[in-house]
């Protein structure tokens, strides 16, 4: 497909387990973003990758959260020792990036709905 | 830091009513401004954008004008339809995308 693909679409796990979420960006998009959307709330920025630059991790809520991206392809978001407060929809987005400004629109995946029991 | 403030919802309207959803922003530099829409059960989609002051973004009958003097980017539509029922997010970017909390629009026939 041509869009951003995320997997799994739903994940239910027990408190304390580790989870790994995957994002396949649109081919050619150099920028990749992860967001969290709790029920009834807005989007919360987590982390941003741009090419080979060091990622912007300023939104990660704790050291239990980490993310990796290989080149300009797939990214994985890992949450260790999950807590109930981690329950949310995790959204991935990708975009082109021109110069020093990200005025290109971001294209979002459908998200992974994570439920921690 | 950069931030976006949009009116709380839900906004409840009858079909064919006029819609305004207010959005104001705080940013250093010169952000680009966006409206995204999330229809029930679907992912986020870009609705419209404006990249510099006085630009007007428009799509599907929706419009928003980048007002630097009032730091606003209000979303308007002259005549809403039931199919416009969704959550609307205002966002800005200078480096990374910053979203408002979203405004739920409910349109009744």
Interface residues (C-beta under 8 A of the other chain):
Chain A: X33 X35 X41 X42 X43 X45 X48 X56 X91 X93 X101 X102 X103 X105 X106 X107 X108 X109 X110 X111
Chain B: X32 X34 X36 X42 X43 X44 X45 X46 X49 X51 X89 X93 X94 X95 X96 X97 X98 X99 X100 X101 X102
